Amino acid sequence: MMENRNGRRNTTNVSYQNTPNNGVPLTTDGTYNGRNVNTPPAAMSYNGYDNAENIRMAAKIANRVKKVKGVQDSQVIVTDTRVVIAVRTNHPFTKNDDKHVKHAAKKFADGRTIQVFTDNATFTKLQDMNKNSR
């Protein structure tokens, strides 16, 4: 049996781009995947978090959430469909705390879905998004 450069037997290392001249990638079966590489995929489409009205709403919610007992700091992003809140607390976060944070945000959320996170990674990500949108 023959071995390739990687030491695997009977394998062929093929590395060619499945991208025709117009820049639209092909799927593995050779059909177009329906999007142009120059346009963002649907998951990355505009969601409104950098909309001026949503930024103002996020600031109001963040100020209100910071007043909840036990919350040291909060970062909030408001999109057209949801409110994402990241909090830092000075004690372990309980379901009751989650309920209080959601209740504080509900008045300003205009029927949007409210999500609350307590991990540092989400807090930092929202903080970066807030800095970049202002």
C-alpha positions, 0 to 999 in steps of 0.5 A: 500500500502507498502512503501519502505525506501524512502517513495515511494509507490509501487516502488522497489529500485534495485541496481545491476551492469549491468556489466558482468565479462569481465567489458563491461557494458550492456545497459538498455536492456541487450545488450552490449554497444560496448565498454570496460570500460578499453578503452576511449570512442570515445569522449575522444580519442586522438585528438592531442592537446598534439602533439609537432607540435600542441603545437608549432602551439598553441604557435605561434597562442597565440603570434599572437593573443596577438598582436591583439588590445584589447587582454590582454592574450590568451590561445590556444589549437590546435587539429588535426581538430580545433584551440580553442582560449580563450581570455581576453580583456580589453573591451567588445568583439565584432563581429569585435574583433572576426573577428580580432582574427580569422584573426590573427590565420588563417595564422597558422591554416592550414585550421583547424576550429577556435573557439574563446571564451571569458569566464573565464572558457574556458580560465582557462581550456585551461590554465590548458591543456597547463600546463599539455601538456608541 
